[in-house]
Amino acid sequence: TTRRPPFYWDNYPVNDGAMARRLHIGPFHGREAGLHRYSAGLLANPMELFEASLLPLGTVGAYLWDTTGYDPFVAWDAVLADLVPDDADRAAVRELFRNTLGLTGGWAPAFNTFLGASETARRAGQPADAAALPRPHAEGNRASLAPIPREDFCAPLLRVEIAPWLGKYALGADVLDGIATALELCTPNPDGGLDAPIAVRAALKELRARLAADPVLVFGDGFDMLLFTMTTEIRFVD
């Protein structure tokens, strides 16, 4: 209509207002290859977290440099290597960020894959198989957090900004252990489902309440959905 190329305001990775509980740390994703041919420019809207915004904004820059050859996660890893140059520190932060990518990067893809496998085993009446999956991930969560509080952590300003999400990530490990314990107490029933002592339902509700009490969001919606389906689909008996 105007016969002029548009200048785009892209509302990412902003997390203000109702989105403040979310850490939008994933790569710029899903934008058109070749957009540079038809636009006057693109403006990205950062989060209120300066250091954390540098990671998604770096991927915006990679996209604008080459919109046709851009690979979101290749760019994301390259920018992360610049921001957190120490290998061990970067591996720790990367694990956290992969579990809370936000918006254009999706929500916790690796986490949701193993969570889905555990749910499939539970619904197939195989509680031991379902229980075997959460504990290694809980241990992995704790191990990945270990370098971040150290005095020599190479990105201290970033650590300050993401502190609320670090706390929620640590809580996630406790919840995974609680889910594994609940599944270990389940037994198959003749109807193809699972039975568990009635105390397990109270334990699951407590885990769900602990997650809800911490307002920041990590792992997407997977945890809450899992705990809800467990409390509604398992048959609890005295």
Buried (B, 14 or more C-beta within 10 A) or exposed (E): EEEEEEEBEBEBBBBEEEBBBBBBBBBBBEBEEEBBEEBEEBEBBBBEBEBBBBBBBBBBEBBBEEBEEBBBBEBBBEBBEEBBEBEEBBEBBBBBBBBBBBBBBEBBEEBBEBBEEBBEBBBEBBBEBBBBBBBEBBEBBBEBBEBBEEEEBBBEEBBEBBEBBBBBBBBBBBBBBBBBBBBBBBEBBEEEBBBBBEEBBEBBBEBBEEBEEBEBBBBBEBBBEBBBEBBEEBEBEE
